[in-house]
Amino acid sequence: QMRKTCWHPGLVLRNCKEKRDDAEVWFRVDRKEEVHDAQDRRIYFIARVHAVFRTKYRLHKFPFDMQWLTVRMGSSFEFVRFVRQGVSNLAEKPDFLDRAAFILEEYRPPDYVCVEAKPADKAASSSAIRYQDLNIKVAVQRNHWYYLMNVFLIDFALVGSSLFVLLVPPAQFEDRMGLSLTLLLTAVAFKELVNTYLPQISYSTILDKYVLAGFIMQVLVVVQNAVAKVEAGEHDILAFSDTMGFPLLFAYLVGYHLYFLCEAWRATREDAEYWVRKAGERSFEGQDRKEAYRWHRVHDVPPLEKEEEEEDVDEQ
């Protein structure tokens, strides 16, 4: 009855993909607020919704990436604006996160939440009316140790082993080339296995580039074997390509590993705390700005206090 007689903001979830039918919606009157007239009391519109939301993943830095999980909330009314009122200090009314319910084992639970108010895209409206959007975003960091131990470390072992094939004399060309091709085919099979764990996207990630750089290294070793055989001929002499090839290939191995270590360090550095420091103190009440947002830390859900059961004692 209250939904029919009271005004409500007409909230909609813009990036909702699937919503369960067990949504709970209710109104609550703030009876603690001191007002002159009881009819001036503030009424809260509360909704508890279980839904699946769409979000766009940016995987250029995979597996050291950080993803934004966003809930886009809007209103079906043009005149509705989102403001933050009634909380002078965020410590008085913190945001809680149930970490036990966080089921994404591949990511770490978020430490910060960003509440952002911004005008919606005018082109997305059929009536060309610009509505107001409220974006609630949390940043989750991927647990990259699984990929370090099961992909990077194994690929490093394969590529490093191919470098020591150059220690075989050029006269033993069959053994030398056989070892190189065996390691190369092993790397190809390993790449096919790694592809089953990678997202199917149209651009390369850090992990893709690392595996490709190792594959190029092994192809260069195969080419060097052929050049050394041509230089040595039938005689067991030290070829010039062996003399210069080993340090050059070793330098390439060290160089591209240093490059990817820097890329991984830069990617892991851009965590939620980095964006908090970069954003600075921008107030949510700054409606005159194009975008107004506020970062703050989320807290764990406090444990429920067990109420002591009172036992009635009948006096006889």
MOTA-V75747 format. One record per pair of residues at least 6 apart in sequence whose ideal C-beta (glycine too) atoms are under 6 Angstrom apart, sorted by the first residue. I is the first residue (numbers start at 0). J is the second residue. Records with the same first field share a line. If there is no record, write none. Layout:
# MOTA-V75747
I: J, J
This chain:
# MOTA-V75747
1: 26
7: 44
8: 74, 79
9: 74, 75, 76
10: 72, 74
11: 73, 75
13: 71, 73
14: 52, 53, 71
15: 50, 52
16: 51, 53
17: 51
18: 50
19: 49
22: 48
23: 47
24: 46
25: 45
26: 42, 44
27: 43, 45
28: 40, 42
29: 40, 41
32: 40, 41
34: 40
52: 70
54: 68, 69
56: 66
58: 64, 198, 200, 204
60: 205, 266
61: 204, 206
62: 141, 143, 146, 206
63: 143, 263, 266, 267
64: 141
65: 138, 140, 270
66: 139
67: 136, 138
68: 137
69: 134, 136
70: 135
71: 132, 134
72: 133
73: 130, 132
77: 128
80: 131
81: 116, 131, 133
83: 283
86: 92
89: 295
93: 298
94: 112, 297
95: 298, 300
96: 297
97: 300
98: 108, 299
101: 108
105: 142
106: 139, 141
107: 140
109: 137, 138, 139
110: 271, 296
111: 271, 275, 294, 296
112: 137, 297
113: 136, 292, 294
114: 135, 293
115: 134, 292
116: 133, 291
117: 132, 290
118: 129
119: 130, 132
121: 129
138: 271
140: 270
150: 193
154: 210, 213
157: 182, 186
158: 213, 216
160: 182
161: 182, 217, 220
162: 248
164: 175, 178, 179
165: 241, 245
167: 174, 175
168: 235
169: 227, 228, 231, 238
170: 235
172: 228
175: 224
176: 224
179: 220, 221, 224
183: 217
186: 214, 217
190: 210
205: 262
209: 259
212: 255
223: 240, 244
226: 240
227: 238, 240, 241
230: 238, 240
231: 238
275: 294
278: 294
281: 292
283: 291, 293
285: 291
